[in-house]
Amino acid sequence: MAHPSLEKSGNPMPAILIVEDEAKMLRVLHLHLTDEGFTTHPAADAETGLKILNREKIDLVVTDFKLPGMSGLEFLQSIKKVDAAMPVVVMTAYGDVETAVEVMKAGGSDYLLKPFPLAELSLVIGKELDARRLREENRELREAVGQRYSYRNIVARSAKMQEVLALVERVAPTNSTVLLGGESGVGKDLIARAIHEHSRRAAGPFVKINCTAIPENLLESELFGYEKGAFTGASASKPGKFELADGGTIFLDEIGDVPGNIQVKLLRVLQEREFERLGGTKTLKVDVRLVAATNRNLRAALEQGTFREDLYYRLNVVPIDIPPLREHKEDIPDLIEHFLERFARESGKPVRGISPAALQKMMSFHWPGNIRELENIMERAVALSSSSVLDKGDIHLDVPAPAPEVAASAHPFLPEGMTLEQWEEQMILEALRRANGNKSQAARLLGLSRNALRYRLSRTGVPDEPEGQA
């Protein structure tokens, strides 16, 4: 007879992972829960349990606390990396009650003292499945009415950043390649890590590499590894980042600066999940999810021929554009509070707040360095502060001095009240006017290729009309 929780949940066969090293007990639990109407996946150790958890859709875990190899606490932590919301029921002997309570603090849902009646196990499982069902229903309801998303170490209350986190929520459980776009300092690395930590690969490695921080002649060996003797100084074989990320996620930051020869190998990894080490002939297979990021406009790089079009479309499966801080300034007070608490704690200084004048000074700044710049300014302010409240004088903003020729000139660098984008649009319109609408001639006047001019026309919103029209 099916357990009552099955009828409530609307799911006729919730799946339960059972981890128990005592074979007789494992079989008893398996038979009992199968009779109750559950789908069961038995495992004799934590390592086997994790493999099942990454392979199958599991609704609840029942595990013994004392296991061979990986401890019960380590197993629980690994489960939470795969699925932070997964209910875990821990079975323990009477003498381990205090330890079991510690496990509960680490994220366990409930525990059972051995020996226990099987009916008690059924009641606990039913309770936890009902609780999970309610949490999921609440999440769906909150999502339907615009509930805010929240991720560790990410401060994002504004509508624009909530849109970003909504995309993270949807794409994280998939294996799709993600391309993060945005200026330097907007937090692309935090978004990449959030995608990994909320994916089914969360128990696997998260490997980050900044493609601009490594010399071009070393980048290939860093990504794909090398064999002994591949080049002078290669005294032993070394695995690359893709091998180290097997079973997890690799985050390639500033991918727009990857040279063409390496772009070819990246394309192959994305298409076929295989590559060879530098100097090697053996083909290696990897199971890696790729999250890439760039602060460049890859569309423009396509026009200029510096980035492969086929690689671009392989990377751009799910694009997520992260707005600059100046476009979501309503997050600044929360970011200040976040960094203030962190740096006060790390430095041991009793800084508890920020004055309205100091806050206004920061709200009025244009933040060219985005959140990373704000973080650095807050660290400096806390380090140099002499009181418990940061004042306007404690906030030292990095305002660049004007160039000498600009400072000496009576005229501003751009026409007053005009942005760079507006000025560029005016120059394009003027070039088209002088060329009587001939785009090839206008492109020559601007020092651009015709395709580059067409790209700028589309970006600025100027109509791309047929030849002969302005």
C-alpha positions as a printed Julia matrix, in Angstrom:
470×3 Matrix{Float64}:
  0.0    0.0     0.0
  1.35   3.4    -0.94
  2.37   5.76    1.82
 -0.08   8.7     2.37
  2.64  11.23    1.46
  2.65   9.84   -2.07
 -0.97  10.83   -2.57
 -0.35  14.3    -1.15
  2.7   14.96   -3.26
  1.03  14.13   -6.56
  4.12  12.09   -7.42
  3.32   8.34   -7.3
  6.93   7.24   -6.9
  9.28   9.59   -4.98
 12.87   8.32   -5.22
 14.84   7.63   -2.05
 18.59   7.04   -1.84
 19.46   4.63    1.02
 23.1    4.57    2.18
 23.87   1.83    4.74
 27.05  -0.29    4.96
 25.38  -3.17    6.85
 24.02  -5.42    4.08
 21.14  -6.91    6.11
 19.9   -3.5     7.29
 20.22  -2.1     3.76
 18.03  -4.88    2.4
 15.39  -4.43    5.14
 15.15  -0.71    4.43
 15.05  -1.3     0.69
 12.21  -3.84    0.92
 10.19  -1.79    3.41
 10.35   1.46    1.43
  9.63  -0.37   -1.82
  6.52  -1.85   -0.21
  5.56   1.68    0.87
  5.48   2.71   -2.78
  8.82   4.5    -3.06
 11.47   4.03   -5.72
 14.65   3.1    -3.85
 18.32   3.33   -4.76
 20.44   1.34   -2.25
 24.16   2.07   -1.75
 26.71   0.48    0.6
 28.9    3.59    0.98
 28.86   7.36    0.54
 30.94   7.35   -2.65
 28.45   5.08   -4.4
 25.61   7.2    -3.03
 27.09  10.37   -4.54
 27.38   8.72   -7.94
 23.69   7.76   -7.77
 22.79  11.27   -6.6
 24.53  12.82   -9.6
 22.96  10.33  -11.99
 19.39   9.9   -10.77
 16.59  12.24   -9.69
 16.45  11.75   -5.92
 13.78  13.24   -3.65
 15.21  12.27   -0.25
 18.31  10.61    1.25
 18.35   8.17    4.18
 21.9    7.53    5.4
 23.74   5.9     8.26
 26.02   8.25   10.17
 28.98   5.88   10.47
 30.08   4.85    7.0
 33.25   3.32    5.57
 35.48   5.83    3.78
 33.73   9.2     3.65
 32.2   10.13    7.02
 28.52  10.91    7.48
 29.3   14.62    7.97
 31.41  14.76    4.79
 28.67  12.91    2.91
 26.05  15.38    4.1
 28.2   18.33    3.01
 28.67  16.72   -0.41
 24.92  16.17   -0.75
 24.24  19.83    0.0
 26.69  20.85   -2.73
 24.7   18.8    -5.23
 21.28  19.95   -3.97
 21.13  22.39   -1.06
 17.4   21.67   -0.58
 17.75  17.88   -0.46
 16.13  16.42    2.72
 18.55  14.06    4.51
 17.46  11.68    7.28
 20.42  10.42    9.35
 20.36   7.07   11.17
 22.61   6.82   14.22
 23.22   4.69   17.31
 22.06   6.05   20.67
 25.61   6.97   21.76
 26.02   9.25   18.75
 23.13  11.6    19.57
 25.32  14.66   20.18
 27.21  14.07   16.96
 23.93  13.58   15.1
 22.69  16.93   16.38
 25.84  18.52   14.95
 25.02  16.88   11.64
 21.55  18.4    11.8
 23.12  21.81   12.29
 25.12  21.16    9.13
 21.95  20.74    7.11
 20.4   17.37    7.99
 16.61  17.28    8.07
 15.98  14.72   10.84
 17.6   11.75   12.56
 16.56   8.31   13.83
 18.15   6.48   16.76
 18.92   2.83   16.07
 17.14   0.54   16.58
 13.91   2.17   15.38
 10.53   0.82   14.2
 10.13   0.88   10.42
  6.84   2.72   10.92
  8.79   5.59   12.49
 11.04   5.74    9.43
  7.94   5.98    7.21
  6.53   8.83    9.3
  9.8   10.81    9.19
 10.13  10.31    5.43
  6.52  11.34    4.85
  7.04  14.48    6.95
 10.2   15.47    5.07
  8.66  14.84    1.64
  5.64  16.95    2.59
  7.97  19.73    3.76
  9.93  19.59    0.51
  6.72  19.68   -1.52
  5.56  22.76    0.38
  8.93  24.49   -0.11
  8.78  23.85   -3.85
  5.2   25.08   -4.06
  6.15  28.22   -2.14
  9.15  28.79   -4.42
  6.98  28.45   -7.51
  4.4   30.8    -6.02
  7.05  33.37   -5.1
  8.52  33.09   -8.57
  5.11  33.66  -10.11
  4.66  36.9    -8.17
  8.19  38.14   -8.73
  9.91  36.79   -5.61
 13.47  37.96   -5.17
 16.27  35.47   -5.81
 19.09  35.21   -3.3
 22.55  33.69   -3.73
 25.49  33.49   -1.36
 27.87  36.5    -1.59
 25.71  38.17   -4.26
 23.95  41.41   -3.31
 21.21  41.96   -5.87
 17.94  43.61   -4.84
 17.52  45.76   -7.94
 15.21  44.73  -10.77
 18.07  44.47  -13.26
 20.14  42.17  -11.06
 17.07  40.12  -10.16
 16.63  39.48  -13.88
 20.2   38.17  -13.96
 19.6   35.86  -10.99
 16.34  34.63  -12.53
 18.37  33.48  -15.55
 20.9   31.83  -13.22
 18.04  29.99  -11.49
 16.82  28.59  -14.79
 20.12  27.73  -16.44
 22.05  26.35  -13.43
 20.4   22.88  -13.36
 21.13  22.33  -17.07
 24.4   21.48  -18.79
 24.12  24.37  -21.25
 27.15  26.52  -21.98
 26.76  30.04  -20.56
 28.36  33.24  -21.87
 28.55  36.03  -19.29
 28.96  39.55  -20.6
 29.65  42.78  -18.79
 32.29  45.33  -17.88
 35.25  44.49  -15.66
 34.29  44.4   -12.0
 30.57  43.64  -12.35
 30.89  40.24  -10.65
 31.0   37.75  -13.51
 33.08  35.35  -11.4
 30.43  35.33   -8.64
 27.67  34.61  -11.15
 29.75  31.79  -12.68
 30.28  30.24   -9.25
 26.56  30.56   -8.44
 25.74  28.67  -11.64
 28.14  25.9   -10.62
 27.0   25.69   -7.0
 23.34  25.36   -8.03
 23.98  22.79  -10.75
 24.04  19.02  -10.57
 27.83  19.32  -10.89
 28.17  21.18   -7.59
 29.98  18.24   -5.96
 32.57  18.38   -8.75
 35.42  20.87   -9.18
 35.03  24.52  -10.14
 38.14  25.55  -12.08
 38.67  29.2   -12.99
 41.23  30.55  -15.45
 41.72  34.14  -16.59
 42.75  33.96  -20.22
 44.47  37.36  -20.15
 46.56  36.58  -17.04
 48.52  33.83  -18.83
 51.02  34.55  -21.63
 49.74  33.45  -25.03
 52.54  30.9   -25.49
 51.57  29.19  -22.2
 47.78  29.34  -22.47
 47.39  26.17  -24.56
 49.42  24.06  -22.12
 47.52  25.56  -19.16
 44.16  24.67  -20.69
 44.95  21.28  -22.2
 48.09  20.13  -20.38
 51.29  18.78  -21.9
 53.3   15.59  -22.2
 56.86  15.09  -21.05
 59.28  16.55  -23.6
 56.6   18.64  -25.36
 58.87  21.68  -24.99
 62.07  22.71  -23.27
 61.61  22.35  -19.54
 58.7   19.88  -19.77
 60.4   17.28  -17.56
 57.11  15.56  -16.67
 53.57  15.33  -17.99
 51.01  17.74  -16.54
 47.21  17.76  -16.8
 45.5   20.93  -17.99
 42.55  22.82  -16.56
 40.02  20.87  -18.62
 41.23  17.58  -17.14
 41.18  19.05  -13.64
 37.6   20.23  -14.18
 36.33  16.8   -15.31
 32.92  16.18  -13.76
 32.56  19.83  -12.82
 32.62  23.33  -14.32
 35.4   25.31  -15.98
 35.13  29.1   -15.97
 37.1   30.86  -18.71
 37.25  34.58  -17.94
 38.06  37.1   -20.71
 37.55  34.49  -23.41
 37.42  37.23  -26.05
 41.22  37.52  -25.79
 41.94  33.86  -26.57
 44.15  33.59  -29.7
 42.83  31.93  -32.85
 44.79  28.66  -32.61
 43.38  27.97  -29.15
 39.87  28.94  -30.26
 40.0   25.92  -32.61
 40.78  23.55  -29.73
 38.07  25.12  -27.55
 35.55  24.56  -30.32
 36.5   20.91  -30.49
 36.13  20.46  -26.72
 32.66  22.02  -26.84
 31.56  19.92  -29.83
 33.2   16.56  -29.15
 34.26  16.72  -25.47
 37.78  15.6   -26.4
 41.3   16.96  -26.96
 44.98  16.02  -26.89
 47.61  17.36  -24.54
 50.34  19.54  -26.03
 52.91  17.18  -27.53
 50.65  14.17  -27.06
 48.8   11.84  -29.42
 46.33  10.22  -27.02
 42.79  11.63  -27.26
 41.34  12.47  -23.86
 37.61  12.61  -23.1
 36.21  15.06  -20.54
 32.79  15.75  -19.04
 32.96  19.49  -18.36
 30.45  22.3   -18.35
 31.84  25.55  -19.74
 30.95  28.99  -18.41
 32.75  31.77  -20.29
 32.93  35.5   -19.66
 34.06  38.54  -21.57
 34.1   42.31  -21.17
 34.52  42.7   -24.94
 31.8   42.91  -27.54
 32.28  39.57  -29.27
 29.96  40.67  -32.07
 32.44  43.42  -32.89
 35.29  40.88  -32.69
 33.42  38.77  -35.26
 33.27  41.79  -37.57
 37.0   42.36  -37.12
 37.79  38.69  -37.74
 39.53  38.17  -34.39
 36.98  35.71  -33.0
 35.64  32.59  -34.7
 31.97  32.73  -35.58
 31.43  28.98  -35.02
 32.97  29.21  -31.53
 30.88  32.28  -30.72
 27.63  30.43  -31.42
 28.83  27.42  -29.39
 29.55  29.71  -26.45
 26.47  31.89  -26.8
 23.95  29.14  -25.97
 22.67  31.03  -22.92
 23.92  34.63  -22.81
 23.66  36.51  -19.52
 24.55  40.2   -19.58
 25.44  41.68  -16.18
 24.7   45.43  -15.98
 27.31  47.92  -14.75
 26.86  49.28  -11.24
 25.83  52.73  -12.52
 22.71  51.07  -13.98
 21.59  49.56  -10.66
 22.72  52.11   -8.08
 19.87  51.09   -5.8
 22.08  48.12   -4.83
 24.86  50.4    -3.54
 23.55  50.75    0.08
 23.28  46.96    0.45
 26.71  46.47   -1.14
 28.19  49.01    1.27
 26.63  47.19    4.23
 27.92  43.84    2.92
 31.5   45.03    2.48
 31.46  47.12    5.66
 30.51  44.11    7.78
 33.09  41.91    6.06
 36.06  44.29    6.31
 35.2   45.35    9.86
 35.18  41.7    10.88
 38.42  40.89    9.06
 40.27  43.94   10.39
 38.84  43.77   13.9
 37.84  47.45   13.73
 34.54  48.55   15.36
 33.14  50.22   12.23
 29.36  49.83   12.3
 27.9   52.23    9.75
 28.23  55.02    7.22
 26.98  58.61    7.45
 24.28  59.97    5.08
 26.83  62.38    3.55
 29.26  59.55    2.81
 26.48  57.44    1.34
 25.35  60.31   -0.87
 28.93  60.78   -2.09
 29.06  57.13   -3.14
 25.59  57.21   -4.71
 26.64  60.17   -6.87
 29.82  58.51   -8.18
 29.81  56.96  -11.68
 31.75  53.78  -10.66
 33.86  53.04  -13.76
 35.36  50.06  -11.92
 31.92  48.77  -10.86
 31.49  46.53   -7.78
 35.19  45.64   -7.6
 36.02  49.34   -7.31
 33.37  49.82   -4.6
 34.81  46.83   -2.71
 38.34  48.28   -2.83
 37.14  51.71   -1.67
 35.26  50.18    1.25
 38.3   48.13    2.29
 40.46  51.28    2.22
 37.86  53.3     4.14
 37.57  50.7     6.91
 41.35  50.27    7.13
 41.95  54.02    7.54
 38.86  54.88    9.62
 39.28  56.34   13.09
 35.65  56.17   14.25
 32.76  53.74   14.33
 30.91  55.51   11.48
 32.47  56.22    8.09
 32.1   59.86    7.12
 32.41  61.67    3.81
 36.12  62.33    4.37
 36.78  58.6     4.82
 35.57  57.84    1.29
 38.41  58.39   -1.2
 37.05  57.97   -4.71
 39.44  57.41   -7.6
 38.54  60.37   -9.78
 41.01  60.56  -12.69
 42.63  63.93  -13.29
 41.83  65.46  -16.68
 44.46  65.16  -19.4
 46.71  68.27  -19.55
 45.54  69.34  -22.98
 41.9   68.98  -21.92
 42.43  70.9   -18.69
 44.16  73.69  -20.58
 41.44  73.89  -23.19
 38.37  76.04  -22.82
 36.36  73.39  -24.64
 35.32  70.01  -23.17
 36.52  66.75  -24.74
 32.96  65.94  -25.92
 30.23  68.46  -26.69
 28.56  69.4   -23.42
 25.67  67.14  -22.51
 26.56  64.52  -25.15
 27.66  60.95  -24.44
 30.24  59.05  -26.46
 27.48  56.94  -28.04
 25.55  60.05  -29.08
 28.72  61.63  -30.5
 29.5   58.47  -32.48
 25.98  58.45  -33.9
 26.34  62.09  -34.97
 29.69  61.34  -36.69
 28.12  58.41  -38.57
 25.2   60.56  -39.71
 27.6   63.31  -40.79
 29.73  60.83  -42.76
 26.62  59.47  -44.49
 25.5   63.02  -45.3
 28.87  63.91  -46.83
 28.88  60.63  -48.79
 25.29  61.21  -50.0
 24.21  57.97  -48.33
 26.95  55.82  -49.9
 27.96  53.47  -47.08
 31.24  52.37  -48.66
 32.35  55.99  -49.02
 31.09  56.86  -45.51
 33.05  53.92  -44.1
 36.21  55.22  -45.78
 35.65  58.68  -44.3
 35.37  57.09  -40.83
 38.31  54.72  -41.33
 36.08  51.65  -40.98
 35.29  48.59  -43.06
 31.82  48.54  -44.6
 30.78  45.64  -42.31
 32.04  47.55  -39.27
 29.94  50.55  -40.3
 26.86  48.34  -40.72
 27.48  46.93  -37.25
 27.69  50.43  -35.73
 24.53  51.44  -37.57
 22.66  48.55  -35.98
 24.16  49.21  -32.53
 23.35  52.91  -32.46
 19.85  52.46  -33.86
 20.52  54.41  -37.06
 18.37  52.82  -39.82
 20.45  50.73  -42.26
 18.74  52.05  -45.37
 19.53  51.03  -48.97
 22.39  52.75  -50.81
 21.7   56.24  -51.99
 19.62  57.24  -48.93
 20.93  59.18  -45.98
